[in-house]
Amino acid sequence: TNFLETTRAIQVWKGLPPVSVKLTAQKVFHANTQENESFTFTLTPDSSKTLEDDGNRAMDNYAPQGGSVEVTVTGGQPQTITFPEMTFALVRDADNNILYNPIGTYYYVLKETAGSDNSIQYDSSSHSVKIVVDGAVDDTEMNNAGYQLKVYIDDREVCATDSKHSPDTNAQTAPTGVTFENVKLYKLTVAKTVSGNMGSKAKDWSFSLTPTDSSGNPIT
């Protein structure tokens, strides 16, 4: 047994301070600035990865389960989405027996829940979240021992923290770099009126529509 294995065994026996993280994302609603809509987002365990076959600790009963967030967004104004705090900690029973050791790899899925408004184009993207929790030791005296945590979004590392930098309720905020975008779909109705005795109601007419910005410049 080497030093690292022995140290980790001591960590488990002593119980390290928990490590916490809060994931954030961005929301953009492409619509008129007077439009306000509510959107729901979820961070849930990836059920396609099992505990037995993939080592997905998120499927463990004691693991953080993520959660859902509802935000109200005004058209054209980016909004920050903050997901529920996730705390990884040792769990013991009343007799001090270890029920759960948080060291391991956790897989989650981050996505938007499609609403029922047919005039809104919802974001259908889905993002993989991998959280790796390991033991960390600063010295042989175990004075500064703590859990080490890293967050990966779509295989890209976005955050690294440990027990000392996220004690108790002071969770480390982890911007995921993910932006969910929605578009308001507007209906345009065009009517053509033919008047006068010489007007032909059987004639075909052609119409063109050129979208412009607030300054009147064509949008291409």
Buried (B, 14 or more C-beta within 10 A) or exposed (E): EEEEEEBBEBBBEEBBBBBBBBBBBBBBBBBEEEBEBEBEBBBBBBEEBEBEEBEBBBBBEBBBBBEEBEBEBBBEEEBEBEBBBBBBBBBEEEEEEEEBBBBBBBBBBBBBEEEEEEEBBBBEEEBBBBBBBBBBBEEEEEEEBBBBBBBBBBEEEBBBBBBBBBBEEEBBBBBBEBEBBBBBEEEEEEEEEEEEEEEEEEEEEEEEEEEEEEEEEEEE
